[in-house]
């Protein structure tokens, strides 16, 4: 046994990360149809650890200690409900009395359990929104209130999505022992998209007072790192996704000024960019190169790499960035890629080239109400000398911008436009 305070002994976010590990191991033993009970047991074990470890000593194998407490909680609940005969046939046997429960919590097995749960969470029968909240709740350890805050949704909406996901597993349970991870490998694209969504929710937060939710980005990187370390996930597209995450994360500190305002790429102090994360991102991008299939993650990471490798905003290879966005729009059609290509064209050939790109586009109705559409048009019209159109679009963008930081940025642009 070792002693010491929790703050000194435990790594950051230990209890939140351990929640996902615990739930995944419990689900392997007790089955997906008992997902809520396993969540409750994990929470109870962690609460008991907080109470016990903070005043006493800490066990050598904390994970095994937590699993033992959580497993006993599940068994106690089942016995109280007098379900012994009903549940015993489909529950794996307890370890032999002479066998340490440490063996149940081997690191390699826990990682496999986490990945199985991640693949199960990417069930194609679940709506993407339900997949996202389930991942944040069960694998990342966020409670309903935290998820609601991070996704800018009501707690009721988050709760309903969680209940839909849990109902799916209660009605059609998919146990974590079978099928194997290899049999679930066809879900890898869905898993990658799910992690991409988690990262993007943190990178471009919709919360008015928080532009970046670093904890969501960290969770996406953590889960992607576990995934890429396993043969089922060690694929070029996974490497490319991790490259994209690290290259974006390298600029976090430079994206926000001292007052919490948003700084555009051209305004950022590049000396604040994390060189170690950039190198890590570039190394993953290099590992993503083998193979014949090009994914959106390859292209988006390549664009991020172009920015990270440029010595200044003006010196970026805008012709290459415009080409990559064109390829991305062809691979994964979206007017947003056309919007970004127009920005690159404006930097390469002038604002008129960017405007021609956008004027040739037939934007869907949702894009016309998207603040970045108006923000981009406003800036390009300003740079081309059409002040009246610039003010119209910038004011429209200001009215629909989701965060305070983005509103302040648009106000600065409007102010500059009015002074010209």
ChimeraX attribute file (.defattr): number of C-alpha atoms within 10 A of each C-alpha:
attribute: neighborCount
match mode: 1-to-1
recipient: residues
	/A:1	7
	/A:2	10
	/A:3	14
	/A:4	14
	/A:5	13
	/A:6	16
	/A:7	9
	/A:8	8
	/A:9	11
	/A:10	12
	/A:11	10
	/A:12	10
	/A:13	11
	/A:14	10
	/A:15	18
	/A:16	18
	/A:17	18
	/A:18	21
	/A:19	23
	/A:20	26
	/A:21	27
	/A:22	30
	/A:23	29
	/A:24	30
	/A:25	25
	/A:26	25
	/A:27	23
	/A:28	20
	/A:29	19
	/A:30	24
	/A:31	23
	/A:32	26
	/A:33	19
	/A:34	16
	/A:35	22
	/A:36	16
	/A:37	20
	/A:38	26
	/A:39	22
	/A:40	15
	/A:41	26
	/A:42	30
	/A:43	21
	/A:44	16
	/A:45	22
	/A:46	21
	/A:47	12
	/A:48	15
	/A:49	20
	/A:50	13
	/A:51	11
	/A:52	12
	/A:53	16
	/A:54	15
	/A:55	13
	/A:56	12
	/A:57	14
	/A:58	20
	/A:59	15
	/A:60	11
	/A:61	13
	/A:62	15
	/A:63	19
	/A:64	19
	/A:65	18
	/A:66	24
	/A:67	25
	/A:68	17
	/A:69	17
	/A:70	26
	/A:71	21
	/A:72	14
	/A:73	19
	/A:74	20
	/A:75	16
	/A:76	12
	/A:77	13
	/A:78	16
	/A:79	13
	/A:80	10
	/A:81	9
	/A:82	11
	/A:83	12
	/A:84	12
	/A:85	8
	/A:86	10
	/A:87	15
	/A:88	12
	/A:89	9
	/A:90	11
	/A:91	13
	/A:92	12
	/A:93	10
	/A:94	11
	/A:95	12
	/A:96	8
	/A:97	7
	/A:98	6
	/A:99	10
	/A:100	11
	/A:101	18
	/A:102	16
	/A:103	11
	/A:104	17
	/A:105	22
	/A:106	12
	/A:107	13
	/A:108	9
	/A:109	13
	/A:110	19
	/A:111	20
	/A:112	20
	/A:113	24
	/A:114	24
	/A:115	25
	/A:116	24
	/A:117	26
	/A:118	25
	/A:119	22
	/A:120	21
	/A:121	26
	/A:122	27
	/A:123	20
	/A:124	11
	/A:125	11
	/A:126	16
	/A:127	13
	/A:128	18
	/A:129	15
	/A:130	23
	/A:131	25
	/A:132	24
	/A:133	26
	/A:134	27
	/A:135	24
	/A:136	22
	/A:137	21
	/A:138	27
	/A:139	25
	/A:140	24
	/A:141	25
	/A:142	21
	/A:143	15
	/A:144	19
	/A:145	14
	/A:146	15
	/A:147	22
	/A:148	18
	/A:149	13
	/A:150	21
	/A:151	19
	/A:152	15
	/A:153	14
	/A:154	13
	/A:155	17
	/A:156	12
	/A:157	12
	/A:158	24
	/A:159	18
	/A:160	13
	/A:161	21
	/A:162	22
	/A:163	15
	/A:164	16
	/A:165	22
	/A:166	20
	/A:167	14
	/A:168	17
	/A:169	20
	/A:170	16
	/A:171	10
	/A:172	11
	/A:173	15
	/A:174	17
	/A:175	20
	/A:176	25
	/A:177	13
	/A:178	11
	/A:179	11
	/A:180	12
	/A:181	22
	/A:182	12
	/A:183	10
	/A:184	16
	/A:185	16
	/A:186	12
	/A:187	18
	/A:188	19
	/A:189	14
	/A:190	18
	/A:191	24
	/A:192	23
	/A:193	16
	/A:194	22
	/A:195	26
	/A:196	20
	/A:197	18
	/A:198	23
	/A:199	25
	/A:200	17
	/A:201	23
	/A:202	23
	/A:203	20
	/A:204	14
	/A:205	21
	/A:206	21
	/A:207	19
	/A:208	14
	/A:209	13
	/A:210	17
	/A:211	23
	/A:212	22
	/A:213	20
	/A:214	17
	/A:215	16
	/A:216	24
	/A:217	23
	/A:218	18
	/A:219	20
	/A:220	25
	/A:221	22
	/A:222	15
	/A:223	18
	/A:224	23
	/A:225	16
	/A:226	15
	/A:227	24
	/A:228	18
	/A:229	12
	/A:230	15
	/A:231	11
	/A:232	16
	/A:233	23
	/A:234	17
	/A:235	18
	/A:236	24
	/A:237	26
	/A:238	26
	/A:239	27
	/A:240	29
	/A:241	29
	/A:242	31
	/A:243	32
	/A:244	27
	/A:245	28
	/A:246	25
	/A:247	30
	/A:248	23
	/A:249	21
	/A:250	21
	/A:251	22
	/A:252	16
	/A:253	15
	/A:254	20
	/A:255	21
	/A:256	17
	/A:257	14
	/A:258	7
	/A:259	7
	/A:260	14
	/A:261	19
	/A:262	23
	/A:263	16
	/A:264	12
	/A:265	14
	/A:266	10
	/A:267	12
	/A:268	19
	/A:269	15
	/A:270	19
	/A:271	9
	/A:272	13
	/A:273	20
	/A:274	19
	/A:275	15
	/A:276	12
	/A:277	18
	/A:278	24
	/A:279	17
	/A:280	16
	/A:281	28
	/A:282	24
	/A:283	15
	/A:284	22
	/A:285	26
	/A:286	15
	/A:287	17
	/A:288	23
	/A:289	15
	/A:290	11
	/A:291	9
	/A:292	7
	/A:293	9
	/A:294	16
	/A:295	19
	/A:296	16
	/A:297	25
	/A:298	26
	/A:299	22
	/A:300	20
	/A:301	26
	/A:302	22
	/A:303	21
	/A:304	21
	/A:305	21
	/A:306	15
	/A:307	20
	/A:308	24
	/A:309	13
	/A:310	13
	/A:311	10
	/A:312	14
	/A:313	16
	/A:314	11
	/A:315	10
	/A:316	18
	/A:317	17
	/A:318	22
	/A:319	14
	/A:320	16
	/A:321	25
	/A:322	23
	/A:323	15
	/A:324	20
	/A:325	23
	/A:326	19
	/A:327	16
	/A:328	22
	/A:329	19
	/A:330	12
	/A:331	13
	/A:332	12
	/A:333	12
	/A:334	12
	/A:335	17
	/A:336	15
	/A:337	19
	/A:338	22
	/A:339	23
	/A:340	21
	/A:341	26
	/A:342	28
	/A:343	25
	/A:344	25
	/A:345	24
	/A:346	21
	/A:347	19
	/A:348	19
	/A:349	12
	/A:350	16
	/A:351	23
	/A:352	16
	/A:353	18
	/A:354	25
	/A:355	21
	/A:356	13
	/A:357	17
	/A:358	21
	/A:359	12
	/A:360	8
	/A:361	12
	/A:362	10
	/A:363	16
	/A:364	9
	/A:365	8
	/A:366	7
	/A:367	14
	/A:368	12
	/A:369	14
	/A:370	15
	/A:371	22
	/A:372	22
	/A:373	21
	/A:374	24
	/A:375	23
	/A:376	22
	/A:377	26
	/A:378	28
	/A:379	24
	/A:380	24
	/A:381	23
	/A:382	24
	/A:383	16
	/A:384	14
	/A:385	14
	/A:386	14
	/A:387	18
	/A:388	13
	/A:389	16
	/A:390	26
	/A:391	23
	/A:392	16
	/A:393	23
	/A:394	26
	/A:395	19
	/A:396	20
	/A:397	25
	/A:398	23
	/A:399	13
	/A:400	15
	/A:401	21
	/A:402	19
	/A:403	19
	/A:404	19
	/A:405	21
	/A:406	22
	/A:407	20
	/A:408	16
	/A:409	17
	/A:410	24
	/A:411	16
	/A:412	12
	/A:413	21
	/A:414	22
	/A:415	12
	/A:416	11
	/A:417	20
	/A:418	13
	/A:419	7
	/A:420	8
